[in-house]
Amino acid sequence: MPQLSWYKREEDLTRAALTPYRLLQPVTGLSYGEPDSANMLIEGDNLDALKALLPYYAGQVKCIFIDPPYNTQSAFEHYDDNLEHSQWLSMMYPRLQLLRSLLSKDGTIWVTLDDNEAHYFKVIADEIFMRKNFVCNALWQKRTSADA
């Protein structure tokens, strides 16, 4: 199976396992609804949040949707989309490992990406989720003009 190599890959392979478990702390002043509701809005680093969810939801999530940075070399006010390629891979790999741990056996993961990183993402996703589990790409073409 093809395998990508990038700077600090060996560290990234164990980053998810080495991330400490953190306790999710409810903030009553920001909460809405029933206190014992299963619905949550988690603020913080998504690697920490995913690790905190593992004890409660490992192997139980039926559908995951992620919208990772497209790495288009743009910068937004609260969002950096200008990572060096190996930094992007280093960020994605441990998060995908944790998502895999959360996913149920019959669960699916849906990802939105463009051509900047999609092909590299596919290779690391094949490694983590197993290539045989890939179903398909769904393509969308942006309308470039009123006549298109």
Backbone hydrogen bonds, N-H to C=O, Kabsch-Sander energy under -0.5 kcal/mol:
donor,donor_aa,acceptor,acceptor_aa,energy
9,R,6,W,-2.0
12,D,8,K,-2.0
13,L,9,R,-1.8
14,T,10,E,-0.5
14,T,11,E,-1.0
15,R,11,E,-0.7
16,A,12,D,-0.6
18,L,14,T,-2.2
19,T,15,R,-1.1
19,T,16,A,-0.5
28,T,26,P,-0.7
30,L,27,V,-1.5
31,S,27,V,-0.8
31,S,28,T,-0.9
37,S,34,E,-1.7
43,E,41,L,-0.5
49,A,45,D,-2.3
50,L,46,N,-2.5
51,K,47,L,-1.9
52,A,48,D,-2.2
53,L,49,A,-1.5
54,L,50,L,-1.0
56,Y,53,L,-1.1
57,Y,53,L,-2.5
58,A,54,L,-1.9
59,G,101,S,-1.8
60,Q,57,Y,-2.3
60,Q,102,L,-0.8
61,V,57,Y,-0.6
61,V,102,L,-2.7
64,I,108,T,-2.4
66,I,110,W,-2.6
73,Q,81,D,-2.0
74,S,81,D,-1.0
76,F,79,Y,-2.8
79,Y,76,F,-0.8
81,D,74,S,-1.4
81,D,79,Y,-0.7
87,Q,84,E,-0.7
88,W,84,E,-2.2
89,L,85,H,-2.2
90,S,86,S,-2.2
91,M,87,Q,-2.0
92,M,88,W,-2.3
93,Y,89,L,-2.5
95,R,91,M,-0.8
96,L,92,M,-2.5
97,Q,93,Y,-1.9
98,L,94,P,-1.9
99,L,95,R,-2.4
100,R,96,L,-2.4
101,S,97,Q,-1.6
102,L,98,L,-1.5
103,L,99,L,-1.7
104,S,61,V,-3.1
107,G,104,S,-1.7
108,T,62,K,-2.3
110,W,64,I,-3.2
112,T,66,I,-1.7
113,L,111,V,-0.5
117,E,114,D,-1.0
118,A,114,D,-1.8
121,F,117,E,-2.8
122,K,118,A,-2.2
123,V,119,H,-1.3
124,I,120,Y,-1.9
125,A,121,F,-2.8
126,D,122,K,-2.5
127,E,123,V,-1.6
128,I,124,I,-2.1
129,F,125,A,-3.3
130,M,126,D,-1.1
131,R,126,D,-0.5
133,N,130,M,-2.0
134,F,131,R,-1.7
139,L,137,N,-0.6
142,K,140,W,-0.6
148,A,145,S,-0.7
